[in-house]
Amino acid sequence: METDLIKTGFFKRKEHIKNPVTFKKLFKDGKRASISGAKIFYLENGTEMNRVGFPLPRGYGNAVQRNLSKRYSREVYRLLKTHLNTGYDILLLVYPGNDSFSTRCVQFRTLFQKAGLIKE
């Protein structure tokens, strides 16, 4: 029982979007929704799982701020991913500003609701 919880908490390698071509395709052809401070790009990927990427805009602080922002994003996504519809490539773009874990939770939940990706 305990190991099941631990295993579901990790990102598998195939859950990450790493290919620059996929990033460009999502930015160009993906559907999008935005709120103050964050934006989501998403597109069906034809598989039974979601793949996710966390790009940051140019000029987003120093390395420490970028790494912290990505850690917040990954953790919030990890907590919400069981509540999402599957079969999508998702990019979650966050802009500099009020960067806290609680803010990120509210931003991502709102973005997923606007995009219609939350299971009903």
N, CA, C and O atoms as a GROMACS GRO file, in nm:
protein
  480
    1MET      N    1   0.083  -0.119   0.000
    1MET     CA    2   0.000   0.000   0.000
    1MET      C    3   0.087   0.125   0.000
    1MET      O    4   0.067   0.215  -0.081
    2GLU      N    5   0.184   0.130   0.089
    2GLU     CA    6   0.270   0.248   0.099
    2GLU      C    7   0.354   0.265  -0.027
    2GLU      O    8   0.376   0.377  -0.072
    3THR      N    9   0.402   0.155  -0.084
    3THR     CA   10   0.484   0.165  -0.205
    3THR      C   11   0.402   0.213  -0.324
    3THR      O   12   0.457   0.277  -0.413
    4ASP      N   13   0.271   0.183  -0.327
    4ASP     CA   14   0.186   0.233  -0.435
    4ASP      C   15   0.178   0.385  -0.433
    4ASP      O   16   0.180   0.449  -0.538
    5LEU      N   17   0.170   0.442  -0.315
    5LEU     CA   18   0.166   0.587  -0.304
    5LEU      C   19   0.297   0.649  -0.349
    5LEU      O   20   0.298   0.753  -0.416
    6ILE      N   21   0.405   0.587  -0.313
    6ILE     CA   22   0.535   0.641  -0.350
    6ILE      C   23   0.555   0.633  -0.501
    6ILE      O   24   0.605   0.728  -0.562
    7LYS      N   25   0.518   0.522  -0.562
    7LYS     CA   26   0.539   0.504  -0.705
    7LYS      C   27   0.457   0.603  -0.788
    7LYS      O   28   0.504   0.649  -0.892
    8THR      N   29   0.336   0.636  -0.743
    8THR     CA   30   0.253   0.728  -0.821
    8THR      C   31   0.303   0.872  -0.810
    8THR      O   32   0.263   0.956  -0.890
    9GLY      N   33   0.388   0.901  -0.714
    9GLY     CA   34   0.436   1.036  -0.693
    9GLY      C   35   0.548   1.078  -0.786
    9GLY      O   36   0.576   1.198  -0.795
   10PHE      N   37   0.612   0.985  -0.854
   10PHE     CA   38   0.726   1.019  -0.937
   10PHE      C   39   0.686   1.039  -1.082
   10PHE      O   40   0.589   0.980  -1.130
   11PHE      N   41   0.761   1.123  -1.150
   11PHE     CA   42   0.744   1.137  -1.295
   11PHE      C   43   0.828   1.031  -1.363
   11PHE      O   44   0.946   1.015  -1.334
   12LYS      N   45   0.766   0.961  -1.453
   12LYS     CA   46   0.842   0.868  -1.534
   12LYS      C   47   0.907   0.947  -1.646
   12LYS      O   48   0.861   1.055  -1.682
   13ARG      N   49   1.012   0.893  -1.701
   13ARG     CA   50   1.084   0.961  -1.808
   13ARG      C   51   0.993   0.991  -1.927
   13ARG      O   52   1.006   1.097  -1.990
   14LYS      N   53   0.903   0.900  -1.957
   14LYS     CA   54   0.814   0.920  -2.073
   14LYS      C   55   0.704   1.022  -2.047
   14LYS      O   56   0.629   1.056  -2.138
   15GLU      N   57   0.692   1.072  -1.923
   15GLU     CA   58   0.592   1.175  -1.892
   15GLU      C   59   0.645   1.317  -1.916
   15GLU      O   60   0.568   1.413  -1.908
   16HIS      N   61   0.772   1.331  -1.946
   16HIS     CA   62   0.832   1.462  -1.970
   16HIS      C   63   0.836   1.493  -2.119
   16HIS      O   64   0.859   1.404  -2.201
   17ILE      N   65   0.813   1.617  -2.153
   17ILE     CA   66   0.834   1.663  -2.290
   17ILE      C   67   0.974   1.722  -2.293
   17ILE      O   68   1.004   1.817  -2.221
   18LYS      N   69   1.060   1.665  -2.375
   18LYS     CA   70   1.198   1.712  -2.383
   18LYS      C   71   1.238   1.754  -2.524
   18LYS      O   72   1.333   1.830  -2.542
   19ASN      N   73   1.166   1.706  -2.623
   19ASN     CA   74   1.199   1.732  -2.762
   19ASN      C   75   1.162   1.876  -2.800
   19ASN      O   76   1.046   1.915  -2.786
   20PRO      N   77   1.258   1.955  -2.849
   20PRO     CA   78   1.228   2.094  -2.888
   20PRO      C   79   1.121   2.103  -2.997
   20PRO      O   80   1.047   2.202  -3.003
   21VAL      N   81   1.112   2.004  -3.082
   21VAL     CA   82   1.010   2.005  -3.188
   21VAL      C   83   0.870   1.998  -3.126
   21VAL      O   84   0.778   2.065  -3.173
   22THR      N   85   0.855   1.918  -3.022
   22THR     CA   86   0.726   1.908  -2.954
   22THR      C   87   0.691   2.039  -2.885
   22THR      O   88   0.575   2.081  -2.888
   23PHE      N   89   0.789   2.103  -2.824
   23PHE     CA   90   0.766   2.233  -2.762
   23PHE      C   91   0.717   2.334  -2.866
   23PHE      O   92   0.618   2.404  -2.844
   24LYS      N   93   0.785   2.340  -2.980
   24LYS     CA   94   0.747   2.435  -3.085
   24LYS      C   95   0.607   2.406  -3.138
   24LYS      O   96   0.529   2.498  -3.163
   25LYS      N   97   0.575   2.276  -3.155
   25LYS     CA   98   0.443   2.239  -3.205
   25LYS      C   99   0.335   2.282  -3.107
   25LYS      O  100   0.230   2.333  -3.148
   26LEU      N  101   0.358   2.263  -2.978
   26LEU     CA  102   0.260   2.305  -2.879
   26LEU      C  103   0.242   2.456  -2.877
   26LEU      O  104   0.130   2.505  -2.868
   27PHE      N  105   0.352   2.530  -2.885
   27PHE     CA  106   0.341   2.676  -2.888
   27PHE      C  107   0.268   2.723  -3.013
   27PHE      O  108   0.192   2.820  -3.007
   28LYS      N  109   0.290   2.656  -3.124
   28LYS     CA  110   0.231   2.700  -3.250
   28LYS      C  111   0.086   2.651  -3.268
   28LYS      O  112  -0.002   2.730  -3.301
   29ASP      N  113   0.064   2.521  -3.247
   29ASP     CA  114  -0.066   2.460  -3.280
   29ASP      C  115  -0.154   2.430  -3.160
   29ASP      O  116  -0.273   2.401  -3.176
   30GLY      N  117  -0.098   2.436  -3.039
   30GLY     CA  118  -0.174   2.395  -2.921
   30GLY      C  119  -0.284   2.493  -2.883
   30GLY      O  120  -0.276   2.612  -2.910
   31LYS      N  121  -0.386   2.439  -2.819
   31LYS     CA  122  -0.489   2.524  -2.761
   31LYS      C  123  -0.429   2.589  -2.638
   31LYS      O  124  -0.333   2.537  -2.582
   32ARG      N  125  -0.483   2.701  -2.597
   32ARG     CA  126  -0.424   2.772  -2.484
   32ARG      C  127  -0.530   2.837  -2.397
   32ARG      O  128  -0.640   2.869  -2.442
   33ALA      N  129  -0.492   2.855  -2.273
   33ALA     CA  130  -0.573   2.929  -2.177
   33ALA      C  131  -0.475   3.004  -2.090
   33ALA      O  132  -0.363   2.959  -2.068
   34SER      N  133  -0.517   3.119  -2.039
   34SER     CA  134  -0.425   3.196  -1.956
   34SER      C  135  -0.498   3.266  -1.843
   34SER      O  136  -0.617   3.295  -1.850
   35ILE      N  137  -0.421   3.293  -1.741
   35ILE     CA  138  -0.466   3.374  -1.629
   35ILE      C  139  -0.350   3.468  -1.596
   35ILE      O  140  -0.244   3.459  -1.657
   36SER      N  141  -0.370   3.554  -1.500
   36SER     CA  142  -0.265   3.645  -1.462
   36SER      C  143  -0.146   3.567  -1.405
   36SER      O  144  -0.158   3.501  -1.302
   37GLY      N  145  -0.032   3.576  -1.473
   37GLY     CA  146   0.090   3.512  -1.425
   37GLY      C  147   0.120   3.374  -1.478
   37GLY      O  148   0.226   3.320  -1.450
   38ALA      N  149   0.028   3.314  -1.555
   38ALA     CA  150   0.053   3.178  -1.605
   38ALA      C  151  -0.028   3.152  -1.732
   38ALA      O  152  -0.130   3.216  -1.758
   39LYS      N  153   0.020   3.056  -1.810
   39LYS     CA  154  -0.046   3.018  -1.934
   39LYS      C  155  -0.027   2.869  -1.956
   39LYS      O  156   0.076   2.812  -1.920
   40ILE      N  157  -0.128   2.805  -2.015
   40ILE     CA  158  -0.120   2.663  -2.047
   40ILE      C  159  -0.138   2.645  -2.198
   40ILE      O  160  -0.223   2.708  -2.260
   41PHE      N  161  -0.055   2.558  -2.254
   41PHE     CA  162  -0.068   2.515  -2.393
   41PHE      C  163  -0.092   2.364  -2.388
   41PHE      O  164  -0.021   2.293  -2.318
   42TYR      N  165  -0.193   2.315  -2.461
   42TYR     CA  166  -0.221   2.173  -2.456
   42TYR      C  167  -0.271   2.125  -2.592
   42TYR      O  168  -0.331   2.199  -2.670
   43LEU      N  169  -0.244   1.998  -2.618
   43LEU     CA  170  -0.279   1.936  -2.745
   43LEU      C  171  -0.291   1.787  -2.723
   43LEU      O  172  -0.210   1.729  -2.650
   44GLU      N  173  -0.389   1.723  -2.784
   44GLU     CA  174  -0.403   1.578  -2.771
   44GLU      C  175  -0.281   1.510  -2.831
   44GLU      O  176  -0.230   1.552  -2.934
   45ASN      N  177  -0.235   1.403  -2.764
   45ASN     CA  178  -0.114   1.336  -2.811
   45ASN      C  179  -0.138   1.194  -2.861
   45ASN      O  180  -0.044   1.130  -2.907
   46GLY      N  181  -0.261   1.144  -2.853
   46GLY     CA  182  -0.292   1.012  -2.906
   46GLY      C  183  -0.244   0.896  -2.820
   46GLY      O  184  -0.243   0.782  -2.866
   47THR      N  185  -0.204   0.922  -2.697
   47THR     CA  186  -0.163   0.815  -2.607
   47THR      C  187  -0.257   0.814  -2.487
   47THR      O  188  -0.351   0.894  -2.479
   48GLU      N  189  -0.232   0.723  -2.395
   48GLU     CA  190  -0.317   0.712  -2.276
   48GLU      C  191  -0.256   0.783  -2.155
   48GLU      O  192  -0.299   0.761  -2.042
   49MET      N  193  -0.158   0.867  -2.180
   49MET     CA  194  -0.095   0.938  -2.068
   49MET      C  195  -0.069   1.083  -2.106
   49MET      O  196  -0.064   1.118  -2.224
   50ASN      N  197  -0.054   1.166  -2.006
   50ASN     CA  198  -0.016   1.305  -2.028
   50ASN      C  199   0.135   1.317  -2.028
   50ASN      O  200   0.205   1.246  -1.956
   51ARG      N  201   0.184   1.409  -2.112
   51ARG     CA  202   0.324   1.447  -2.107
   51ARG      C  203   0.327   1.595  -2.076
   51ARG      O  204   0.241   1.670  -2.122
   52VAL      N  205   0.424   1.637  -1.997
   52VAL     CA  206   0.423   1.775  -1.949
   52VAL      C  207   0.562   1.837  -1.959
   52VAL      O  208   0.663   1.768  -1.946
   53GLY      N  209   0.564   1.968  -1.982
   53GLY     CA  210   0.687   2.046  -1.984
   53GLY      C  211   0.664   2.177  -1.909
   53GLY      O  212   0.552   2.227  -1.902
   54PHE      N  213   0.771   2.230  -1.855
   54PHE     CA  214   0.763   2.353  -1.776
   54PHE      C  215   0.861   2.457  -1.828
   54PHE      O  216   0.962   2.484  -1.764
   55PRO      N  217   0.834   2.516  -1.945
   55PRO     CA  218   0.925   2.619  -1.995
   55PRO      C  219   0.910   2.747  -1.915
   55PRO      O  220   0.806   2.772  -1.854
   56LEU      N  221   1.014   2.827  -1.915
   56LEU     CA  222   1.009   2.958  -1.851
   56LEU      C  223   1.041   3.064  -1.956
   56LEU      O  224   1.121   3.038  -2.046
   57PRO      N  225   0.980   3.182  -1.946
   57PRO     CA  226   1.010   3.286  -2.044
   57PRO      C  227   1.154   3.337  -2.030
   57PRO      O  228   1.215   3.324  -1.924
   58ARG      N  229   1.204   3.394  -2.136
   58ARG     CA  230   1.340   3.451  -2.131
   58ARG      C  231   1.346   3.560  -2.025
   58ARG      O  232   1.251   3.635  -2.005
   59GLY      N  233   1.458   3.566  -1.960
   59GLY     CA  234   1.478   3.669  -1.859
   59GLY      C  235   1.414   3.637  -1.726
   59GLY      O  236   1.397   3.727  -1.644
   60TYR      N  237   1.378   3.512  -1.702
   60TYR     CA  238   1.317   3.475  -1.576
   60TYR      C  239   1.424   3.461  -1.469
   60TYR      O  240   1.479   3.352  -1.451
   61GLY      N  241   1.455   3.565  -1.400
   61GLY     CA  242   1.545   3.563  -1.285
   61GLY      C  243   1.678   3.496  -1.307
   61GLY      O  244   1.723   3.479  -1.420
   62ASN      N  245   1.740   3.457  -1.197
   62ASN     CA  246   1.867   3.386  -1.205
   62ASN      C  247   1.841   3.234  -1.195
   62ASN      O  248   1.726   3.192  -1.187
   63ALA      N  249   1.946   3.155  -1.196
   63ALA     CA  250   1.932   3.010  -1.196
   63ALA      C  251   1.857   2.958  -1.073
   63ALA      O  252   1.778   2.865  -1.084
   64VAL      N  253   1.882   3.018  -0.958
   64VAL     CA  254   1.816   2.975  -0.836
   64VAL      C  255   1.665   2.997  -0.846
   64VAL      O  256   1.587   2.910  -0.810
   65GLN      N  257   1.625   3.113  -0.896
   65GLN     CA  258   1.482   3.143  -0.910
   65GLN      C  259   1.416   3.052  -1.014
   65GLN      O  260   1.303   3.006  -0.993
   66ARG      N  261   1.485   3.025  -1.123
   66ARG     CA  262   1.430   2.935  -1.226
   66ARG      C  263   1.412   2.794  -1.171
   66ARG      O  264   1.308   2.732  -1.193
   67ASN      N  265   1.512   2.743  -1.100
   67ASN     CA  266   1.503   2.608  -1.046
   67ASN      C  267   1.392   2.597  -0.941
   67ASN      O  268   1.319   2.498  -0.939
   68LEU      N  269   1.379   2.696  -0.855
   68LEU     CA  270   1.273   2.696  -0.756
   68LEU      C  271   1.136   2.698  -0.823
   68LEU      O  272   1.045   2.625  -0.783
   69SER      N  273   1.122   2.780  -0.924
   69SER     CA  274   0.996   2.789  -0.996
   69SER      C  275   0.959   2.655  -1.060
   69SER      O  276   0.844   2.612  -1.054
   70LYS      N  277   1.056   2.590  -1.121
   70LYS     CA  278   1.029   2.460  -1.183
   70LYS      C  279   0.997   2.353  -1.078
   70LYS      O  280   0.913   2.266  -1.102
   71ARG      N  281   1.062   2.359  -0.963
   71ARG     CA  282   1.031   2.264  -0.856
   71ARG      C  283   0.888   2.281  -0.808
   71ARG      O  284   0.816   2.183  -0.788
   72TYR      N  285   0.846   2.406  -0.789
   72TYR     CA  286   0.706   2.432  -0.751
   72TYR      C  287   0.611   2.377  -0.856
   72TYR      O  288   0.513   2.310  -0.824
   73SER      N  289   0.641   2.406  -0.982
   73SER     CA  290   0.553   2.362  -1.091
   73SER      C  291   0.542   2.210  -1.097
   73SER      O  292   0.432   2.157  -1.110
   74ARG      N  293   0.655   2.140  -1.088
   74ARG     CA  294   0.652   1.994  -1.093
   74ARG      C  295   0.573   1.935  -0.976
   74ARG      O  296   0.496   1.841  -0.995
   75GLU      N  297   0.591   1.990  -0.858
   75GLU     CA  298   0.522   1.937  -0.741
   75GLU      C  299   0.371   1.961  -0.750
   75GLU      O  300   0.293   1.872  -0.717
   76VAL      N  301   0.330   2.079  -0.792
   76VAL     CA  302   0.187   2.108  -0.805
   76VAL      C  303   0.126   2.018  -0.912
   76VAL      O  304   0.018   1.963  -0.892
   77TYR      N  305   0.194   2.001  -1.024
   77TYR     CA  306   0.142   1.913  -1.129
   77TYR      C  307   0.132   1.770  -1.075
   77TYR      O  308   0.033   1.701  -1.100
   78ARG      N  309   0.233   1.725  -1.002
   78ARG     CA  310   0.232   1.589  -0.947
   78ARG      C  311   0.111   1.568  -0.857
   78ARG      O  312   0.050   1.461  -0.860
   79LEU      N  313   0.075   1.668  -0.779
   79LEU     CA  314  -0.040   1.657  -0.690
   79LEU      C  315  -0.172   1.658  -0.766
   79LEU      O  316  -0.269   1.596  -0.723
   80LEU      N  317  -0.176   1.729  -0.878
   80LEU     CA  318  -0.302   1.742  -0.954
   80LEU      C  319  -0.319   1.639  -1.065
   80LEU      O  320  -0.430   1.624  -1.116
   81LYS      N  321  -0.214   1.568  -1.103
   81LYS     CA  322  -0.221   1.486  -1.224
   81LYS      C  323  -0.323   1.372  -1.216
   81LYS      O  324  -0.373   1.330  -1.320
   82THR      N  325  -0.355   1.323  -1.098
   82THR     CA  326  -0.456   1.217  -1.089
   82THR      C  327  -0.597   1.269  -1.115
   82THR      O  328  -0.688   1.190  -1.139
   83HIS      N  329  -0.615   1.400  -1.110
   83HIS     CA  330  -0.746   1.461  -1.132
   83HIS      C  331  -0.765   1.509  -1.276
   83HIS      O  332  -0.867   1.571  -1.308
   84LEU      N  333  -0.668   1.481  -1.363
   84LEU     CA  334  -0.672   1.532  -1.500
   84LEU      C  335  -0.712   1.425  -1.600
   84LEU      O  336  -0.684   1.306  -1.580
   85ASN      N  337  -0.776   1.469  -1.707
   85ASN     CA  338  -0.801   1.380  -1.820
   85ASN      C  339  -0.666   1.344  -1.881
   85ASN      O  340  -0.572   1.423  -1.873
   86THR      N  341  -0.656   1.228  -1.942
   86THR     CA  342  -0.530   1.183  -1.998
   86THR      C  343  -0.530   1.194  -2.150
   86THR      O  344  -0.635   1.211  -2.213
   87GLY      N  345  -0.411   1.183  -2.209
   87GLY     CA  346  -0.396   1.187  -2.353
   87GLY      C  347  -0.359   1.324  -2.407
   87GLY      O  348  -0.392   1.356  -2.522
   88TYR      N  349  -0.291   1.405  -2.327
   88TYR     CA  350  -0.255   1.540  -2.370
   88TYR      C  351  -0.106   1.567  -2.350
   88TYR      O  352  -0.043   1.514  -2.258
   89ASP      N  353  -0.052   1.650  -2.437
   89ASP     CA  354   0.078   1.713  -2.416
   89ASP      C  355   0.046   1.850  -2.356
   89ASP      O  356  -0.038   1.922  -2.408
   90ILE      N  357   0.113   1.884  -2.248
   90ILE     CA  358   0.081   2.007  -2.174
   90ILE      C  359   0.210   2.085  -2.147
   90ILE      O  360   0.310   2.029  -2.102
   91LEU      N  361   0.205   2.214  -2.175
   91LEU     CA  362   0.312   2.305  -2.134
   91LEU      C  363   0.252   2.404  -2.035
   91LEU      O  364   0.148   2.464  -2.063
   92LEU      N  365   0.315   2.421  -1.922
   92LEU     CA  366   0.270   2.515  -1.820
   92LEU      C  367   0.374   2.625  -1.807
   92LEU      O  368   0.482   2.603  -1.752
   93LEU      N  369   0.342   2.742  -1.859
   93LEU     CA  370   0.433   2.855  -1.864
   93LEU      C  371   0.397   2.951  -1.752
   93LEU      O  372   0.282   2.994  -1.740
   94VAL      N  373   0.495   2.984  -1.669
   94VAL     CA  374   0.474   3.072  -1.555
   94VAL      C  375   0.561   3.195  -1.572
   94VAL      O  376   0.678   3.185  -1.609
   95TYR      N  377   0.504   3.311  -1.543
   95TYR     CA  378   0.577   3.437  -1.555
   95TYR      C  379   0.631   3.481  -1.420
   95TYR      O  380   0.574   3.445  -1.316
   96PRO      N  381   0.738   3.559  -1.418
   96PRO     CA  382   0.795   3.605  -1.290
   96PRO      C  383   0.695   3.691  -1.213
   96PRO      O  384   0.612   3.761  -1.271
   97GLY      N  385   0.706   3.684  -1.084
   97GLY     CA  386   0.617   3.764  -1.001
   97GLY      C  387   0.602   3.698  -0.866
   97GLY      O  388   0.700   3.659  -0.802
   98ASN      N  389   0.479   3.685  -0.822
   98ASN     CA  390   0.449   3.625  -0.693
   98ASN      C  391   0.471   3.474  -0.704
   98ASN      O  392   0.380   3.400  -0.741
   99ASP      N  393   0.590   3.430  -0.670
   99ASP     CA  394   0.628   3.290  -0.690
   99ASP      C  395   0.627   3.215  -0.557
   99ASP      O  396   0.727   3.214  -0.485
  100SER      N  397   0.514   3.152  -0.526
  100SER     CA  398   0.505   3.071  -0.406
  100SER      C  399   0.429   2.944  -0.439
  100SER      O  400   0.359   2.936  -0.541
  101PHE      N  401   0.442   2.844  -0.354
  101PHE     CA  402   0.377   2.716  -0.379
  101PHE      C  403   0.226   2.731  -0.380
  101PHE      O  404   0.159   2.675  -0.467
  102SER      N  405   0.171   2.806  -0.286
  102SER     CA  406   0.026   2.822  -0.278
  102SER      C  407  -0.029   2.898  -0.400
  102SER      O  408  -0.136   2.865  -0.450
  103THR      N  409   0.044   2.998  -0.445
  103THR     CA  410   0.003   3.071  -0.565
  103THR      C  411   0.003   2.978  -0.686
  103THR      O  412  -0.089   2.981  -0.768
  104ARG      N  413   0.107   2.896  -0.697
  104ARG     CA  414   0.118   2.803  -0.810
  104ARG      C  415   0.004   2.702  -0.809
  104ARG      O  416  -0.048   2.667  -0.915
  105CYS      N  417  -0.037   2.655  -0.691
  105CYS     CA  418  -0.150   2.562  -0.681
  105CYS      C  419  -0.277   2.624  -0.738
  105CYS      O  420  -0.347   2.561  -0.817
  106VAL      N  421  -0.305   2.745  -0.698
  106VAL     CA  422  -0.425   2.815  -0.745
  106VAL      C  423  -0.416   2.839  -0.895
  106VAL      O  424  -0.513   2.818  -0.967
  107GLN      N  425  -0.299   2.884  -0.944
  107GLN     CA  426  -0.281   2.909  -1.087
  107GLN      C  427  -0.306   2.784  -1.169
  107GLN      O  428  -0.383   2.788  -1.266
  108PHE      N  429  -0.244   2.673  -1.134
  108PHE     CA  430  -0.255   2.552  -1.214
  108PHE      C  431  -0.396   2.495  -1.210
  108PHE      O  432  -0.448   2.451  -1.313
  109ARG      N  433  -0.459   2.494  -1.093
  109ARG     CA  434  -0.596   2.443  -1.085
  109ARG      C  435  -0.689   2.527  -1.173
  109ARG      O  436  -0.774   2.473  -1.244
  110THR      N  437  -0.674   2.658  -1.168
  110THR     CA  438  -0.756   2.747  -1.251
  110THR      C  439  -0.730   2.724  -1.399
  110THR      O  440  -0.823   2.719  -1.479
  111LEU      N  441  -0.603   2.709  -1.436
  111LEU     CA  442  -0.569   2.684  -1.577
  111LEU      C  443  -0.629   2.552  -1.626
  111LEU      O  444  -0.685   2.547  -1.736
  112PHE      N  445  -0.618   2.448  -1.547
  112PHE     CA  446  -0.674   2.319  -1.587
  112PHE      C  447  -0.826   2.325  -1.599
  112PHE      O  448  -0.884   2.261  -1.687
  113GLN      N  449  -0.890   2.401  -1.513
  113GLN     CA  450  -1.035   2.417  -1.522
  113GLN      C  451  -1.072   2.494  -1.648
  113GLN      O  452  -1.165   2.455  -1.718
  114LYS      N  453  -1.001   2.603  -1.677
  114LYS     CA  454  -1.029   2.681  -1.797
  114LYS      C  455  -1.009   2.600  -1.924
  114LYS      O  456  -1.082   2.616  -2.022
  115ALA      N  457  -0.908   2.510  -1.921
  115ALA     CA  458  -0.878   2.429  -2.037
  115ALA      C  459  -0.971   2.308  -2.049
  115ALA      O  460  -0.973   2.242  -2.152
  116GLY      N  461  -1.048   2.279  -1.944
  116GLY     CA  462  -1.137   2.164  -1.946
  116GLY      C  463  -1.064   2.032  -1.931
  116GLY      O  464  -1.110   1.930  -1.982
  117LEU      N  465  -0.952   2.032  -1.863
  117LEU     CA  466  -0.872   1.910  -1.848
  117LEU      C  467  -0.898   1.837  -1.718
  117LEU      O  468  -0.845   1.727  -1.699
  118ILE      N  469  -0.976   1.893  -1.627
  118ILE     CA  470  -1.004   1.826  -1.499
  118ILE      C  471  -1.119   1.727  -1.517
  118ILE      O  472  -1.221   1.759  -1.577
  119LYS      N  473  -1.099   1.606  -1.464
  119LYS     CA  474  -1.203   1.502  -1.472
  119LYS      C  475  -1.326   1.547  -1.395
  119LYS      O  476  -1.316   1.617  -1.293
  120GLU      N  477  -1.440   1.507  -1.445
  120GLU     CA  478  -1.564   1.542  -1.376
  120GLU      C  479  -1.618   1.425  -1.298
  120GLU      O  480  -1.722   1.436  -1.234
   0.00000   0.00000   0.00000
